[in-house]
């Protein structure tokens, strides 16, 4: 999904490498800050909404606001949304050396695909703080949808053929050993 903006607002986007996963597999989402135009981020807080066919499994924060000694990181999960936040203790010069005013990963989120259907994710509330603790004007990407599908089970005929092949192979192997 491509979004073009004429403003200089930073784009906060949820992204996935795949738009389809199998049931009972993990969905990996990445929360990105893009179109920074030299802007620094010293903190953020987002509420991310999702439907009940997935369950939240955990989050890993990026390193661009510092490590867990240089920042406060927090995730609170509810049944249909999570609140994820981080505030950096780094000075602006240190933030610049970490971020460089470029696009960067804020956090990676993991969800378990529980039921078959389409999982929808969206940022419903957001606050981003820049250098000197000033608010940053942001846009958020539209809703992200990922289809959860059933894994294909081999047809019974395929299983029967596999079973016959295994038995035939073992009988041939036994005959070869007896003749030697």
Buried (B, 14 or more C-beta within 10 A) or exposed (E): EEEEEEEEBBBBBBBBEEEEBEBEBEBBBBBBBBBBEEBBBBBBBBBBBBEEBBBBEEBBBBEBBBEEEBBEBEBEBEEEBBBBBBBBEBEEEBBBEBBEEEBBBBBBBBBBBBEEBEBBBBBEEBEBBBBEEEEBEBBBBEEBBBEBBEEEEEEEEEEEEEEEEEEEEEEEEEEEEEEE
